Amino acid sequence: MKKVIIAEDIRGVLGGEKSFLNRSDIRIFTAASNEKALALHRSVRADLIVAKLTTPEMSGEKLCSLIRDGEELRNVSLIIICSDADSDLDRCVQCRANAFFSSPIESALLLQELHKLLHVAPRTSCRIPLSVKLRGKSKAMPFTGSTEDISTSGMLFRSSARLFEGDVITCSFSLPRSTRITVHGEIVRCAATEAGHDGYNYGIRFVDPGPRVVSALSESVKKILMKRSDVIRMQR
């Protein structure tokens, strides 16, 4: 699990981007100030911090200095965001950060740098859209939902139940032409649904699914991909 701390308003710039930051193996923390970012880093030991050059309590130079001079804190990549004023750019050069960007931020370039500094590996499991109803339990409380898409490592699902990041749940569902599957998972993403839809969207990472479950999921993914390829060939 890669941990990333991002200044709140910078996270807002990236909020609408469908990117690798939404992956289940990346956990995002937001910080309202550099002081909060430092406190978070001391607590969670982030792999990457995206901070601002200027916040009320602590400057970017001070944040970088405390991290780079701290034996237990320095093993982290740092990106500093500043204005396009020459004086701010000069300050950034002194920060000992891995990279800096001036506003207005080009989100695509920032995401590219984030990806590079995190050394994120390509996804090894193919995720496919699949409509499947599921029944689950969280802390012995039952709930129902439906998957949005699924892979051998996890799935996205929608439910009216209120769950939270870190919750461990048990899900039971049937894949097309497959036996019923029961699997344990950890909630790694929570988000409200779009306007006009009830409930919440959740991302879960399967916990020790076992060879039988992985085999069934892999077979279903393969069949759907083959069917999709046949449709594409017919359209051509």
C-alpha positions in Angstrom: 0.0 0.0 0.0 1.5 3.3 -1.1 0.6 6.3 1.1 0.3 9.8 -0.4 -0.3 13.1 1.5 -1.7 15.9 -0.6 -2.6 19.5 0.3 -6.4 19.7 0.4 -6.9 22.2 -2.5 -4.3 20.4 -4.6 -6.3 17.2 -4.1 -9.3 19.2 -5.3 -7.5 19.9 -8.6 -7.0 16.2 -9.1 -10.4 15.2 -7.7 -12.1 14.8 -11.1 -9.3 12.8 -12.7 -9.8 9.1 -13.2 -6.2 8.1 -12.6 -3.9 5.6 -10.8 -4.6 7.5 -7.6 -8.0 5.7 -7.5 -6.3 2.3 -7.3 -6.9 0.2 -4.3 -3.2 -0.1 -3.5 -2.8 3.7 -3.0 -4.2 5.5 0.1 -4.7 9.2 -0.1 -4.5 11.5 2.9 -5.3 15.2 2.7 -3.8 18.0 4.8 -5.1 21.5 5.3 -1.6 22.9 6.0 2.0 21.9 5.9 1.9 21.5 9.7 -0.9 19.0 9.3 1.0 17.3 6.5 4.1 16.9 8.8 1.9 15.5 11.6 0.3 13.0 9.2 3.7 11.9 7.9 5.0 11.3 11.4 1.9 9.1 11.9 1.6 7.2 8.7 5.1 7.4 7.1 4.0 8.5 3.6 5.7 7.5 0.4 5.0 10.9 -1.2 3.9 14.3 0.0 2.5 17.1 -2.2 2.6 20.3 -0.2 2.3 24.1 -0.8 5.2 26.5 -0.6 3.1 28.8 1.6 0.6 27.9 4.3 -0.2 30.0 7.4 1.5 27.8 10.0 4.6 26.5 8.2 6.4 27.3 5.0 7.4 24.7 2.4 11.1 25.4 3.1 10.5 24.6 6.8 8.5 21.4 6.0 11.2 20.1 3.7 14.0 20.9 6.1 12.3 19.1 9.0 11.7 16.1 6.8 15.1 15.9 5.1 16.9 16.4 8.4 14.8 13.8 10.3 16.3 10.4 10.2 12.9 8.6 10.5 11.1 11.0 8.1 13.5 11.6 5.2 12.6 8.5 3.2 9.8 10.2 1.3 9.4 12.0 -2.0 8.4 15.7 -1.9 6.6 17.8 -4.4 6.1 21.5 -3.7 3.4 23.7 -5.3 4.0 27.4 -5.6 2.8 30.5 -7.5 4.5 31.5 -10.8 6.2 34.5 -9.1 10.0 34.6 -9.6 10.5 34.9 -5.9 8.5 31.7 -5.2 10.4 29.8 -7.8 13.7 30.9 -6.2 12.4 29.7 -2.9 11.4 26.3 -4.3 14.9 25.7 -5.6 16.2 25.9 -2.0 13.6 23.4 -0.7 15.4 20.0 -1.4 12.1 18.7 -2.9 12.1 16.1 -5.6 10.0 18.4 -7.9 8.0 21.6 -7.8 5.1 22.9 -9.9 3.8 26.5 -10.3 0.2 27.4 -10.5 -2.0 27.1 -12.5 -1.3 23.4 -12.2 -1.5 21.1 -15.3 -3.1 18.1 -13.6 -1.8 15.6 -16.3 1.8 16.7 -15.7 1.4 16.5 -11.9 -0.1 13.1 -12.2 2.8 12.0 -14.4 5.3 13.1 -11.8 3.4 11.5 -9.0 3.4 8.2 -10.9 7.1 8.4 -11.5 8.0 9.2 -7.9 5.8 6.4 -6.5 7.2 3.8 -9.0 3.7 2.4 -9.3 3.7 -0.9 -11.0 1.3 -1.6 -13.9 -1.9 -3.3 -12.8 -1.5 -7.1 -12.9 -5.1 -8.0 -12.8 -7.7 -7.1 -15.4 -10.8 -5.4 -14.0 -14.1 -5.8 -16.0 -17.6 -4.3 -15.7 -20.0 -6.9 -14.3 -23.4 -6.6 -12.9 -23.7 -9.0 -9.9 -25.9 -8.7 -6.8 -24.1 -9.4 -3.5 -24.9 -10.0 0.1 -22.5 -9.0 2.8 -21.8 -8.6 6.5 -19.8 -6.0 8.3 -19.3 -6.3 12.0 -22.1 -9.0 12.0 -24.5 -6.5 10.3 -25.9 -7.7 7.0 -26.2 -5.5 3.9 -26.9 -5.9 0.2 -25.3 -4.3 -2.9 -24.3 -4.7 -6.5 -20.9 -4.8 -8.1 -19.8 -2.1 -10.5 -16.7 -4.0 -11.7 -14.5 -6.9 -10.5 -11.1 -8.4 -10.8 -9.1 -11.2 -9.1 -7.8 -8.7 -6.5 -10.9 -6.7 -5.6 -14.1 -5.0 -6.8 -16.1 -1.9 -6.8 -19.7 -2.1 -5.5 -22.6 0.1 -4.6 -24.7 -0.2 -1.4 -27.0 1.8 0.8 -25.1 0.6 3.9 -22.7 3.0 5.5 -19.3 1.4 5.6 -15.9 3.0 6.3 -12.3 2.7 5.1 -10.5 -0.1 7.0 -13.7 -2.1 7.6 -13.3 -5.8 6.9 -16.4 -7.3 5.3 -17.6 -10.7 4.0 -19.3 -10.8 0.6 -21.2 -13.6 -1.1 -22.2 -13.5 -4.8 -22.5 -15.8 -7.9 -20.6 -15.2 -11.1 -22.2 -16.1 -14.4 -22.0 -19.9 -14.9 -20.0 -20.3 -11.7 -20.7 -21.5 -8.2 -21.4 -19.1 -5.4 -18.3 -17.3 -4.0 -17.7 -16.0 -0.5 -14.8 -13.8 0.0 -13.4 -11.5 2.7 -12.3 -7.9 1.8 -11.1 -4.7 3.2 -12.8 -1.4 2.3 -10.1 0.8 0.7 -12.3 3.5 -0.9 -15.6 5.2 0.0 -17.4 7.8 -2.0 -20.9 9.2 -2.2 -22.8 8.3 -5.4 -23.6 10.8 -8.0 -26.6 13.1 -7.6 -29.8 11.2 -8.2 -28.5 7.9 -7.0 -28.9 6.5 -3.5 -26.2 4.9 -1.4 -22.4 4.8 -1.6 -19.6 3.5 -3.9 -17.0 1.3 -2.3 -13.8 -0.3 -3.4 -12.6 -3.4 -1.6 -9.4 -5.4 -1.7 -9.9 -9.1 -1.4 -8.1 -10.6 1.6 -6.5 -14.0 1.0 -9.2 -15.1 -1.5 -7.7 -18.6 -1.9 -7.0 -20.5 -5.1 -10.6 -21.6 -5.7 -11.9 -18.0 -5.7 -9.0 -16.6 -7.7 -9.5 -19.4 -10.3 -13.3 -18.7 -10.6 -12.7 -15.0 -10.9 -10.0 -15.5 -13.5 -12.2 -17.8 -15.6 -15.1 -15.3 -15.5 -12.8 -12.4 -16.5 -11.4 -14.5 -19.4 -14.9 -15.5 -20.7 -16.2 -12.0 -20.6 -13.0 -10.7 -22.4 -13.3 -13.4 -25.1 -17.0 -12.5 -25.6 -16.1 -8.9 -25.9 -13.4 -9.7 -28.5 -15.9 -11.7 -30.5 -18.3 -8.7 -30.5 -15.5 -6.4 -31.7 -14.6 -8.8 -34.5 -18.2 -9.0 -35.6 -18.5 -5.2 -35.7 -15.4 -4.9 -37.9 
